[in-house]
């Protein structure tokens, strides 16, 4: 059977499940002593008639041996949960094999009655990996069958019933294994969902605040320089007014992001980039429309443009920025300092966003200088309907 990434293999169609131990119990389990009471209740209906039969006509040495084995066998059945510990795996295996051997001995010492073997085969089904349980339980039943054939016994009804009950216990034990694995998978899914939401929030807040605060810093610095020069006070007031509007917009974006209602628009990001670059006195060569970009990619490309412009404002020292758009690609190039390209939080976050829609992000330093960021999504990925979810992996801006 083909395995798929992330699929929880719980059945016996997976080789690993045949040889893996019983998964640990997820809850607190039964109260102390409950199994002892249930175990004794299960054993007594079989043991009491046997004891009465053994001791009704006096006691022989053979009957004493059988009685001692029955006491040991019953104690193994009642106490077997104590052997179920991952740190005592050898003890569990030894305990199970010893109990099975005692059960086989009782079968042959007491009228070749295979019913007594049910307790051991059931315990092995729940304590050992499915592969070992099948081998040992099946081997024990085959041994009893061989002895019956050797002595000429022609009534196999008891053996068939014992085999049927053993098979039922075997599949019940594997059902318990599957349930415990699914419970563990559900706990892991819940943990990953919380982590994924934290990462989404961290990345989106980083994207929003990184761009907004950078633009606010640039505009506030420009207003300060104008005021210090004592010239063009109206422009300084305009820049301060823009700072006020940006802070309000950033606060609104943060609230919307926390509520998962905020959508990034490529056209709005182009307008925002134009205003931010103008305030930083950087010559911007930006497209006047984004209609040629596939609608399915405009949100993702909006994040790319926002991050790339933020990097220009923060790090590049550029004097000119050029943005080009295509149906399935976007390029942002500047003439700044360039240098070695290092993957910060922003590039990692954008890479994850592009991977979510089947695309790639490349950031290179051209030989002529500056920095070039290119996002591209194959048309086949666009046609397949790949979409970036609202809870993409975290990253943020560089």
Secondary structure by P-SEA (a helix, b strand, c coil): ccccccccccccccccccccccccccccccccaaaaaaaaaacaaaaaaaaaaaccccccaaaaaaaaaaaaaaaaaaccccccccccaaaaaaaaaaaaaaaaaaaaacccccccaaaaaaaaaacccaaaaaaaaaaaaaaaaaaaaaaccccaaaaaaaaaaaaaaaaaaaaaaaaaaaaaaaaaaaaaaaaaaaaaaaaaaaaaaaaaaaaaaaaaaaaaaaaaaccaaaaaaaaaaaaaaaaaaaaaaaaaaaaccbbbbaaaaaaaaaaaaaaacccccccccccccccccaaaaaaaaaaaaaaaaccccccbbbbbbcccbbbbbbccccccccccaaaaaaaaaaaaacbbbbbbbcccbbbbbbbbbcaaaaaacccccccccccccc
